[in-house]
Amino acid sequence: MKIVYFAGLRRQIGVGEEIIEPPAGVSSVEALVAWLKTHSPAHKSAFEGCPRLMVAVNQDYADFDAKLAQDDEVAFFPPVTGG
């Protein structure tokens, strides 16, 4: 699974993207976030520091209950505004 981090998440975690293999029980975005928080102190801090986190699965906006497959790309980013 490819994970992409944007903005403050990227700065806090220290990488823009990573390839991971979460455990079999990680089948939703919500479960992925919970598992990533255990991945490192930087991941935990980044995800807990962004309460209004947004997510895209395979480049489409998704909800935290969205189901995931091992070959998905999941991107996390803070809320965006336009002007």
N, CA, C and O of each residue as an XYZ file, in Angstrom:
332
protein
N       0.849     -1.162      0.000
C       0.000      0.000      0.000
C       0.902      1.236      0.000
O       1.880      1.308      0.745
N       0.560      2.187     -0.835
C       1.318      3.434     -0.893
C       0.582      4.483     -0.070
O      -0.613      4.714     -0.259
N       1.313      5.115      0.848
C       0.756      6.166      1.683
C       1.452      7.465      1.310
O       2.679      7.511      1.226
N       0.674      8.526      1.085
C       1.200      9.832      0.713
C       0.761     10.842      1.775
O      -0.400     10.869      2.183
N       1.711     11.669      2.211
C       1.433     12.682      3.225
C       1.661     14.067      2.631
O       2.638     14.286      1.915
N       0.768     14.994      2.926
C       0.880     16.355      2.433
C       0.966     17.350      3.581
O       0.552     17.072      4.706
N       1.513     18.511      3.267
C       1.564     19.678      4.161
C       2.203     19.337      5.499
O       3.280     18.742      5.544
N       1.538     19.715      6.593
C       2.097     19.522      7.924
C       2.357     18.073      8.269
O       3.291     17.771      9.012
N       1.550     17.176      7.744
C       1.785     15.747      7.993
C       3.139     15.328      7.435
O       3.885     14.592      8.081
N       3.444     15.794      6.251
C       4.727     15.471      5.618
C       5.882     15.983      6.471
O       6.863     15.274      6.695
N       5.757     17.217      6.944
C       6.822     17.795      7.770
C       6.993     17.030      9.077
O       8.118     16.750      9.493
N       5.893     16.695      9.720
C       5.975     16.024     11.013
C       6.488     14.587     10.904
O       7.287     14.146     11.730
N       6.035     13.870      9.899
C       6.440     12.470      9.741
C       7.842     12.378      9.153
O       8.588     11.445      9.449
N       8.193     13.343      8.325
C       9.541     13.373      7.769
C       9.696     12.735      6.407
O      10.804     12.686      5.872
N       8.606     12.244      5.832
C       8.635     11.678      4.474
C       7.360     12.099      3.752
O       6.332     12.349      4.382
N       7.435     12.174      2.439
C       6.271     12.514      1.644
C       5.431     11.313      1.280
O       4.225     11.427      1.057
N       6.073     10.160      1.220
C       5.340      8.937      0.906
C       6.119      7.738      1.402
O       7.329      7.801      1.623
N       5.400      6.647      1.573
C       6.031      5.400      1.980
C       5.193      4.228      1.497
O       3.983      4.344      1.303
N       5.848      3.121      1.312
C       5.176      1.873      0.951
C       5.130      1.035      2.224
O       6.156      0.798      2.861
N       3.934      0.592      2.585
C       3.776     -0.179      3.814
C       2.976     -1.443      3.541
O       2.303     -1.563      2.518
N       3.062     -2.370      4.465
C       2.233     -3.572      4.433
C       1.551     -3.692      5.780
O       2.080     -4.328      6.692
N       0.368     -3.080      5.916
C      -0.325     -3.160      7.194
C      -0.818     -4.586      7.456
O      -0.954     -5.379      6.525
N      -1.083     -4.906      8.714
C      -1.611     -6.230      9.047
C      -2.949     -6.492      8.359
O      -3.627     -5.555      7.935
N      -3.322     -7.747      8.251
C      -4.550     -8.147      7.554
C      -5.794     -7.490      8.130
O      -6.740     -7.242      7.381
N      -5.837     -7.199      9.410
C      -7.008     -6.608     10.030
C      -7.225     -5.148      9.680
O      -8.266     -4.583     10.017
N      -6.270     -4.528      9.017
C      -6.386     -3.121      8.640
C      -7.079     -3.055      7.287
O      -6.440     -3.157      6.240
N      -8.410     -2.880      7.326
C      -9.179     -2.941      6.086
C      -9.972     -1.676      5.796
O     -10.739     -1.632      4.834
N      -9.794     -0.630      6.633
C     -10.477      0.643      6.393
C      -9.492      1.775      6.663
O      -8.443      1.567      7.273
N      -9.838      2.961      6.207
C      -8.981      4.120      6.454
C      -8.846      4.342      7.962
O      -7.749      4.606      8.455
N      -9.942      4.237      8.681
C      -9.916      4.442     10.129
C      -8.952      3.464     10.808
O      -8.183      3.863     11.683
N      -8.989      2.207     10.416
C      -8.079      1.205     10.976
C      -6.636      1.496     10.564
O      -5.708      1.272     11.341
N      -6.451      1.990      9.352
C      -5.105      2.336      8.893
C      -4.516      3.458      9.738
O      -3.353      3.389     10.135
N      -5.304      4.487     10.015
C      -4.828      5.597     10.841
C      -4.459      5.089     12.231
O      -3.416      5.459     12.771
N      -5.299      4.250     12.805
C      -5.002      3.693     14.135
C      -3.692      2.922     14.104
O      -2.881      3.037     15.023
N      -3.479      2.134     13.051
C      -2.244      1.360     12.941
C      -1.044      2.269     12.687
O       0.023      2.052     13.262
N      -1.200      3.279     11.841
C      -0.090      4.194     11.571
C       0.353      4.939     12.830
O       1.533      5.254     12.978
N      -0.578      5.222     13.731
C      -0.216      5.891     14.984
C       0.748      5.051     15.812
O       1.476      5.588     16.648
N       0.762      3.744     15.590
C       1.682      2.865     16.317
C       2.992      2.663     15.559
O       3.929      2.049     16.069
N       3.046      3.183     14.345
C       4.202      2.992     13.451
C       5.445      3.707     13.973
O       6.550      3.168     13.901
N       5.266      4.926     14.501
C       6.385      5.684     15.061
C       5.828      6.834     15.887
O       4.667      7.208     15.718
N       6.638      7.401     16.777
C       6.181      8.581     17.528
C       5.821      9.755     16.603
O       4.897     10.513     16.898
N       6.539      9.906     15.499
C       6.248     10.989     14.559
C       4.877     10.798     13.911
O       4.126     11.761     13.759
N       4.545      9.561     13.527
C       3.224      9.281     12.960
C       2.133      9.590     13.977
O       1.133     10.230     13.651
N       2.330      9.137     15.200
C       1.325      9.369     16.241
C       1.095     10.861     16.444
O      -0.048     11.316     16.487
N       2.160     11.608     16.568
C       2.059     13.047     16.780
C       1.369     13.740     15.602
O       0.524     14.613     15.802
N       1.725     13.357     14.395
C       1.156     13.983     13.208
C      -0.346     13.736     13.107
O      -1.113     14.667     12.858
N      -0.766     12.498     13.298
C      -2.184     12.186     13.164
C      -3.006     12.741     14.318
O      -4.146     13.160     14.112
N      -2.459     12.754     15.517
C      -3.196     13.312     16.647
C      -3.227     14.836     16.588
O      -4.110     15.459     17.176
N      -2.271     15.439     15.884
C      -2.214     16.890     15.778
C      -3.066     17.468     14.671
O      -3.106     18.687     14.499
N      -3.747     16.627     13.915
C      -4.581     17.092     12.802
C      -5.973     16.469     12.933
O      -6.277     15.480     12.266
N      -6.817     17.049     13.793
C      -8.123     16.431     14.063
C      -9.100     16.440     12.881
O     -10.018     15.620     12.845
N      -8.926     17.335     11.929
C      -9.839     17.412     10.780
C      -9.170     16.873      9.521
O      -9.300     17.460      8.448
N      -8.483     15.802      9.643
C      -7.735     15.182      8.569
C      -8.651     14.772      7.415
O      -9.766     14.294      7.624
N      -8.156     14.968      6.200
C      -8.882     14.530      5.011
C      -8.091     13.398      4.359
O      -6.885     13.266      4.567
N      -8.786     12.591      3.575
C      -8.146     11.430      2.968
C      -8.665     11.224      1.540
O      -9.816     11.521      1.221
N      -7.778     10.708      0.705
C      -8.160     10.282     -0.642
C      -7.651      8.855     -0.826
O      -6.534      8.524     -0.428
N      -8.478      8.027     -1.429
C      -8.087      6.655     -1.761
C      -8.082      6.548     -3.269
O      -9.099      6.769     -3.926
N      -6.922      6.207     -3.811
C      -6.753      6.117     -5.265
C      -7.178      7.413     -5.954
O      -7.823      7.403     -7.002
N      -6.793      8.531     -5.326
C      -6.977      9.887     -5.830
C      -8.428     10.366     -5.865
O      -8.758     11.304     -6.590
N      -9.292      9.719     -5.080
C     -10.673     10.163     -4.907
C     -10.909     10.417     -3.422
O     -10.540      9.594     -2.585
N     -11.530     11.564     -3.090
C     -11.858     11.827     -1.693
C     -12.610     10.632     -1.121
O     -13.428     10.011     -1.799
N     -12.314     10.321      0.150
C     -12.949      9.168      0.789
C     -13.268      9.496      2.243
O     -12.724     10.438      2.820
N     -14.156      8.701      2.815
C     -14.484      8.791      4.226
C     -13.602      7.815      4.994
O     -12.959      6.943      4.410
N     -13.585      7.976      6.299
C     -12.743      7.126      7.121
C     -13.255      5.693      7.223
O     -12.526      4.814      7.684
N     -14.488      5.440      6.805
C     -14.992      4.071      6.800
C     -14.755      3.379      5.445
O     -15.191      2.246      5.241
N     -14.068      4.063      4.529
C     -13.783      3.478      3.211
C     -12.929      2.222      3.362
O     -11.976      2.197      4.141
N     -13.278      1.195      2.617
C     -12.543     -0.068      2.634
C     -11.268      0.062      1.812
O     -11.229      0.784      0.816
N     -10.234     -0.640      2.236
C      -8.931     -0.576      1.570
C      -8.490     -1.941      1.074
O      -8.854     -2.975      1.635
N      -7.695     -1.923      0.004
C      -7.040     -3.118     -0.520
C      -5.531     -2.883     -0.466
O      -5.081     -1.739     -0.395
N      -4.764     -3.949     -0.499
C      -3.303     -3.848     -0.353
C      -2.646     -3.001     -1.436
O      -1.586     -2.427     -1.188
N      -3.232     -2.900     -2.622
C      -2.596     -2.147     -3.706
C      -3.123     -0.714     -3.822
O      -2.835     -0.034     -4.808
N      -3.886     -0.247     -2.835
C      -4.422      1.111     -2.866
C      -3.353      2.161     -2.581
O      -2.328      1.881     -1.959
N      -3.618      3.366     -3.049
C      -2.843      4.544     -2.674
C      -3.733      5.386     -1.768
O      -4.854      5.737     -2.133
N      -3.223      5.701     -0.592
C      -3.981      6.482      0.385
C      -3.209      7.762      0.652
O      -2.033      7.723      1.014
N      -3.871      8.893      0.474
C      -3.231     10.190      0.706
C      -3.930     10.887      1.869
O      -5.158     10.920      1.948
N      -3.120     11.442      2.766
C      -3.636     12.180      3.915
C      -3.223     13.631      3.800
O      -2.085     13.937      3.443
N      -4.160     14.532      4.106
C      -3.854     15.960      4.025
C      -4.796     16.741      4.932
O      -5.904     16.290      5.222
N      -4.359     17.902      5.375
C      -5.239     18.752      6.176
C      -6.308     19.362      5.270
O      -6.173     19.338      4.047
N      -7.365     19.905      5.865
C      -8.401     20.543      5.047
C      -7.814     21.606      4.132
O      -6.863     22.300      4.490
N      -8.395     21.719      2.950
C      -7.903     22.708      1.985
C      -8.962     23.788      1.794
O     -10.158     23.545      1.957
N      -8.504     24.965      1.449
C      -9.424     26.063      1.151
C      -9.071     26.618     -0.215
O      -7.946     26.471     -0.691
N     -10.006     27.230     -0.812
C      -9.768     27.811     -2.132
C     -10.016     29.299     -2.105
O     -10.511     29.854     -1.125
N      -9.670     29.910     -3.173
C      -9.883     31.350     -3.210
C      -9.940     31.857     -4.610
O     -10.115     33.056     -4.826
